[in-house]
Amino acid sequence: LRSPLFGKQARHLANLRLAQNRTAEALPFLSQALVVEAGRDAVSVADALDLVDLIVNTQQKCSMEDGHAGSSNHVALKMLQKNLSARGMTNSKEYAVLCHKISLVYMHESRGDAKALRRARRLAKESVRLLRQHADLGNEDAASWLRMTEIHLQMLSSARSQRLVAGGS
């Protein structure tokens, strides 16, 4: 189930469903591809970013079409972060962007998972922290991403506050 070939086939099936405008059917295949990517020995931030970006775009299309958010990708996303961390790949601007994208995945999943909003906020904070470091070093691309992630973090913080008020906590 975790072979690279299985991951490639799952992604191809997802791309086929997307080409057929059957976006909700693509999400389970993308989730399977993510499980494989997360456990790869040769894990790469760029490959992970590409796949997570596709998941976010697919979730957005599903949300617009029928309110479908898909199942949780938490286990695979947690495994991906641990794998990248174990390999010392968590300080780059690209990893900061990946954290932002993972935060978006969790935000989409928050309708079906009460803990997803907290996870989204934690990753948005990490993204902002890393992007500030890179922006302070003069990286203009990081500064551009930083503006976007700060707005995202503010939105998540506001949503969290609203949930706390609504829940009476």
C-alpha positions in Angstrom: 0.0 0.0 0.0 3.0 2.3 0.5 4.9 1.5 -2.6 5.9 4.5 -4.9 4.1 2.7 -7.8 0.9 2.6 -5.8 1.3 6.3 -5.0 1.8 7.2 -8.7 -1.2 5.1 -9.7 -3.4 6.7 -7.1 -2.3 10.2 -8.3 -2.9 9.2 -11.9 -6.4 8.0 -11.0 -7.0 11.3 -9.1 -5.8 13.3 -12.2 -8.2 11.3 -14.4 -11.1 12.0 -12.1 -10.2 15.7 -12.1 -10.0 15.8 -15.9 -13.5 14.3 -16.0 -14.7 17.0 -13.6 -15.4 14.3 -10.9 -13.5 16.2 -8.2 -15.1 14.6 -5.2 -14.0 11.2 -6.5 -10.4 12.4 -6.8 -10.0 13.2 -3.1 -9.7 9.6 -1.9 -7.0 8.9 -4.5 -5.1 12.0 -3.6 -5.3 11.0 0.1 -3.8 7.6 -0.8 -1.0 9.3 -2.8 -0.3 11.5 0.2 0.1 8.4 2.5 2.7 7.1 0.1 4.5 10.5 -0.2 4.5 11.0 3.5 6.4 7.7 4.1 8.9 7.9 1.3 12.5 7.5 2.1 13.4 10.0 -0.6 10.7 12.5 0.6 11.0 16.0 -0.9 9.5 19.3 0.2 8.9 20.2 -3.5 7.0 16.9 -4.2 5.0 17.2 -1.0 4.1 20.8 -1.8 3.0 19.8 -5.3 0.7 17.1 -4.0 -0.7 19.1 -1.0 -1.4 22.0 -3.4 -3.4 19.7 -5.6 -5.3 18.4 -2.6 -6.1 22.0 -1.5 -7.3 23.0 -5.0 -9.4 19.8 -5.2 -11.0 20.5 -1.8 -11.8 24.1 -2.9 -13.5 22.8 -6.0 -15.5 20.2 -4.0 -16.5 22.9 -1.4 -17.8 25.1 -4.2 -19.6 22.2 -5.9 -21.3 20.4 -3.1 -19.9 21.3 0.2 -17.9 18.1 0.3 -14.7 18.3 2.3 -13.5 14.7 2.1 -12.1 12.6 4.8 -9.3 13.6 7.2 -5.7 13.5 5.9 -4.3 14.1 9.5 -2.4 10.9 9.9 -0.6 11.2 6.6 0.1 14.9 7.1 1.5 14.3 10.6 3.7 11.5 9.2 4.9 13.8 6.4 5.9 16.5 8.8 7.7 14.0 11.0 9.5 12.5 8.0 10.6 15.9 6.8 11.7 16.9 10.3 13.7 13.8 10.8 15.6 14.6 7.6 16.3 18.2 8.6 14.1 19.6 5.9 11.9 22.0 7.9 13.7 25.4 7.8 13.3 26.4 4.1 11.0 28.9 2.6 9.4 26.0 0.7 8.7 24.2 3.9 7.0 27.3 5.2 4.8 27.4 2.1 4.1 23.7 2.6 3.0 24.5 6.2 0.6 27.1 4.8 -0.8 24.7 2.3 -1.3 22.0 5.0 -3.0 24.6 7.1 -5.4 25.1 4.2 -6.1 21.4 4.0 -6.9 21.3 7.7 -9.1 24.4 7.3 -11.2 22.6 4.7 -11.4 19.5 6.9 -12.5 21.5 9.9 -16.2 21.0 9.0 -15.8 17.3 9.7 -13.1 17.3 12.3 -13.3 19.5 15.4 -9.5 19.4 15.9 -8.6 20.4 12.4 -9.1 24.1 13.0 -6.6 24.0 15.9 -4.1 22.1 13.6 -4.6 24.6 10.8 -3.8 27.5 13.2 -0.7 25.8 14.6 0.7 25.2 11.1 -0.2 28.8 10.0 1.8 30.0 13.0 4.8 27.9 12.0 4.5 29.1 8.4 4.4 32.8 9.5 7.4 32.2 11.8 9.5 30.6 9.1 8.5 33.1 6.4 9.4 36.0 8.8 12.9 34.6 9.1 13.3 34.3 5.3 11.7 37.8 4.7 14.1 39.3 7.3 17.0 38.0 5.2 15.7 39.9 2.2 13.8 37.1 0.4 11.1 39.0 -1.5 9.2 35.8 -2.4 9.0 34.9 1.3 7.8 38.5 2.1 5.0 38.0 -0.4 4.0 34.7 1.1 4.3 36.1 4.6 1.6 38.8 3.8 -0.8 36.0 2.7 -0.1 33.7 5.6 -0.5 36.4 8.1 -4.0 37.1 6.8 -4.7 33.4 6.8 -3.6 33.2 10.5 -5.7 36.2 11.4 -8.7 34.5 9.8 -8.1 31.2 11.6 -7.6 33.1 15.0 -10.9 34.9 14.4 -12.7 31.6 13.5 -11.3 30.0 16.7 -12.4 33.0 18.8 -15.9 32.8 17.2 -16.1 29.0 18.0 -15.0 29.6 21.6 -17.7 32.3 22.1 -20.3 30.2 20.4 -19.4 27.2 22.5 -19.5 29.2 25.7 -15.8 28.6 26.6 
